[in-house]
Every structure is written in structure tokens, then in C-alpha cells.
Amino acid sequence: MGDQTRPNVHTPPPGPRSAALMKRADEILLGVSLIGGWPPNHFVSRYRDGWFIEDVDGNRYLDWINGWASAPLGGNHPELVAAAHQGLVDYGTECLSALRVEHQWLLAEKLHEIAPPPLTKVVYDTTGSEVVENAVRIMREAAGPGRPFVITFLGSFHGGNYGTGAMGPHNAHYNHAIEPFMSGWINVPFPTCYRCPYHLAYPACDIACLDYIEEVVLKYKATPESIAGVAVELVQGENGVQIPPPEWPVRLYDLCQKHGWIFYNDEVQEGVGRTGKWFAIEHWQGVEAELLSLGKGISGGLMPLACTLGSDRMSAPAGKLYTGGTFAGNPAACLMAAKLLEIIERDHVLDNVVELEKVAKAKFGAMKEKYEIVGDVRVLGAYMCVEFVEDKESKTPAHELTREIVYAMERRGVVPIYEPAFNYFRPTPALNQPPDLFALGCDLVEECVAEVSAAHGKGVK
Ligand SMILES: Cc1ncc(COP(=O)(O)O)c(C=O)c1O
């Protein structure tokens, strides 16, 4: 079995069993193939335990994928498994759909307790993509007729269906077969400061990118009265954890107040503690969303669950719409989510996120100082990104080097969120991953960065 407290890769992936299954995948799974570089890992997992993934060849990896940021307490948390089981015992294998079930109230009360003002109410959905579209429908209904437009931010990822796929959009590589885009979205620049679209530098820029809305959009595309609101991911996750400068959310919020636009924050990935607070929006004092969606993490990682929190003012418009669906707010998922929130509070998990943040800033920050190819490091709580470049001066995205580093990490037993289309990876530990274990993973990352730097003759200080 080996040491169960650390990663252990004894058979370089893919091991023989993984290789056989992946070969078979080409024959029986629709569109799942390593040929296209996806999924990016070279193993097939069979077991998930705490902070580790075990593959079918018995290798053990430190999990920094975390169910794509959907399992705040890691895998197989016994109390969450027990809550889910209780939900199944209470309500069998049926979803409520057209019934009212007590378990939904339990979760709603808990959300009501922790939600920042003016959010007081909740409506359930099943997935993140669905909940975002439904939140926008509520926004449009609340804004009233004659306001078809919604301002969205380039690079944001809001989901993979026709509506959400066109919202950011997230990335040109991901748009195939979503084009031609649905209309109604006004896509504007997000403050991606390391690669500023205007080639300016913060703070001297005075956040010029936000002026695009008043100086360009309102002049050429839409009057303020034709816009329902703004849909934003205050920290863009899939786009490489883009953290806006402190004034940006405040100024965006002020713009909404000035023009009577509804402010909607998509916290499907950044909510439920990922940034070190229950809700990411709480990082910016005075910024208030009237609609805010949760997905991923609220599920605890197992039973699909999403929801939108809304202000009192959003309640009547929401009541006019059919949102949700067959599996929305299923009883076992609600019970598990309520337990999840209870554990996060009871075990001071948000404090642990702050510790993870400190480790990440120290370890990855030092790597940025030392290695020519580490271009940028962005960290807010356990929301983290390490971006690689050919050299610091040109900032040319280093896709191949990133791929080599991530594969070297896999061979050492650390697997982050990574997509071959990008020149960054995102360490995404469970929120309760022990800081020492996380630090060990960071040290293994550094070994890989050093190895790849040396292999390519890249500078090291
Ligand atoms: C911010 C955000 N919104 C929405 C979604 C879509 O969620 P789902 O994959 O559950 O449809 C994601 C998924 O990554 C996300 O990060």
C-alpha cells in the first residue's frame, strides 16, 4: 500500500490497466480520447479518498483537481456520505420535481443565514450552466420589457450551452458549434491585468477598460435603458483566476447603480468558500449583488445541485418563470449541502483556506521570482493559477512548457486543473486540505519547473 499520507506514483502513467482502458475509450466513449489532448491526465482513476486519487494501476495522486472545484471537503467525507445516504433513505430514489420536500427548506434556511445583503431568498437548479441561464432570465423579467441586453465580460466562463457559451465567451478554442452566438450579450473587456488588452499598467491605467462600457457600448451599441444588467464572475476562474484590481468591482457596481442595472454575480466556482469567504463578493465592501448563483461546491461534489440567491425584489419576477427542472433541489443533494455548510462553519474551514493562500503565495511567489518561465501567479484563497511564459519580458504564452510541467507533476503524483489549450494550470485543493500536504505538493511542482527549465535552457535566478 505504501505511505498513505503522500503521493506515490510507482508505475509512470499510463500504467498497463489505464492504457488498456484508454484504448477501449476510443471505441466505446463518444468523443473521449487522448488523441485530442483531452482529458489531460494519463490515467484512469478508480478510487477517491480524502485528498488523494488512486488510479487503476495503484498509483496515488495528490488531488488538485477537486472535482473541477466542486468538492470543498475532498472525496468521501464520511459526514457528507452519511447525509446523502440519509436523503436517499428519507426520500428513496425519487426526485421531488413537482412536490415540496422538507429538505429544501433546511438548506434554504442555512443559505438565508449566510447570504450577504440584500440576498434573502433561494431558487434551486441542477447544474451551473442551467442556473446561470435561469438567473439571467430572472434578471430580464425583473428589469421589465424593452431591456433585452445583458453586459458580460470577455473570458468569463458561465457554462457550456448555447446561452452561457456565448456570454463571456470564455475562449475562442471553445466556441465551435456554439457559433453563431446568441444575441443579447454585450461582451466587454475584463481587467486581465497581467495581459492588459490596452497594454496599460495598473494603477496608472485608472482602470481604463471599464470606461469601454460608457464610452463605447453606450455610444454605439445600446442605450442605458435597453440594458437589464450585468452578469459577471468577479474573479474569472476558468480564465486563469483573473482577480480584478480592488476598485474595479466597486466602480462596476456604481455604474449599475447609476444606470439602474441589475448586478448578477456568477459564483458557481468562486462561491462556498473557495476564495476564503463564503461568497467572493464579500471581498469588496459595498458591492451588492441582487442575484448570485452557486453550483459546483454547494453540491459537496457528488449530487448535482445549483441555486440562485436573490433579493426580495427578484422574488416576484422569479415566481413568474419556470426554472429548475426535473432534478432541481433533489432531497439528498439538499441534505448533503446543508451538512456541507454546517461542517465548513463548525470546522473553521475558511480559516484553513487562508492558510492555503499563505502557502501558495509564499511557494509559488518564490517560484515566480526564481524562474524565467513563471510569468504570473494569481491567488485568492484556494483559487490559484500559475501561468507560464517563454520569458518574462515577452510574456509569450508557453503552451508546450506548461504541458511538460503538468506531465512531470503527474509523474510525481500531483494533478491540478489543466487544459492543453492554455499556458497555465490551476492548483485546486479541497478547502480543508492540510497546509503541510499542500506545501509538499508545491515543492513537487518546483522540482518539475526546475527540471523543465533546465531541459530547455531557461533562466533560473
Ligand atoms: C463560473 C462558472 N459558471 C458556470 C459554470 C458551469 O457549471 P456546470 O459545469 O455545472 O454547468 C462553471 C463551470 O466551470 C463556472 O466555472
Ligand as a Chemical Component Dictionary entry (heavy atoms), coordinates in Angstrom:
data_LIG
# 
_chem_comp.id                   LIG 
_chem_comp.type                 NON-POLYMER 
_chem_comp.pdbx_formal_charge   0 
_chem_comp.three_letter_code    LIG 
# 
loop_
_chem_comp_atom.comp_id 
_chem_comp_atom.atom_id 
_chem_comp_atom.alt_atom_id 
_chem_comp_atom.type_symbol 
_chem_comp_atom.charge 
_chem_comp_atom.model_Cartn_x 
_chem_comp_atom.model_Cartn_y 
_chem_comp_atom.model_Cartn_z 
_chem_comp_atom.pdbx_ordinal 
LIG C1 C1 C 0 -18.228 30.406 -13.094 1  
LIG C2 C2 C 0 -18.897 29.208 -13.691 2  
LIG N1 N1 N 0 -20.188 29.293 -14.052 3  
LIG C3 C3 C 0 -20.843 28.245 -14.587 4  
LIG C4 C4 C 0 -20.203 27.043 -14.813 5  
LIG C5 C5 C 0 -20.940 25.889 -15.443 6  
LIG O1 O1 O 0 -21.206 24.899 -14.483 7  
LIG P1 P1 P 0 -21.587 23.415 -14.927 8  
LIG O2 O2 O 0 -20.345 22.764 -15.432 9  
LIG O3 O3 O 0 -22.095 22.774 -13.655 10 
LIG O4 O4 O 0 -22.643 23.514 -15.956 11 
LIG C6 C6 C 0 -18.860 26.914 -14.462 12 
LIG C7 C7 C 0 -18.128 25.661 -14.702 13 
LIG O5 O5 O 0 -16.917 25.576 -14.675 14 
LIG C8 C8 C 0 -18.177 28.026 -13.898 15 
LIG O6 O6 O 0 -16.886 27.969 -13.558 16 
# 
loop_
_chem_comp_bond.comp_id 
_chem_comp_bond.atom_id_1 
_chem_comp_bond.atom_id_2 
_chem_comp_bond.value_order 
_chem_comp_bond.pdbx_ordinal 
LIG C1 C2 SING 1  
LIG C2 N1 SING 2  
LIG C2 C8 DOUB 3  
LIG N1 C3 DOUB 4  
LIG C3 C4 SING 5  
LIG C4 C5 SING 6  
LIG C4 C6 DOUB 7  
LIG C5 O1 SING 8  
LIG O1 P1 SING 9  
LIG P1 O2 DOUB 10 
LIG P1 O3 SING 11 
LIG P1 O4 SING 12 
LIG C6 C7 SING 13 
LIG C6 C8 SING 14 
LIG C7 O5 DOUB 15 
LIG C8 O6 SING 16 
# 
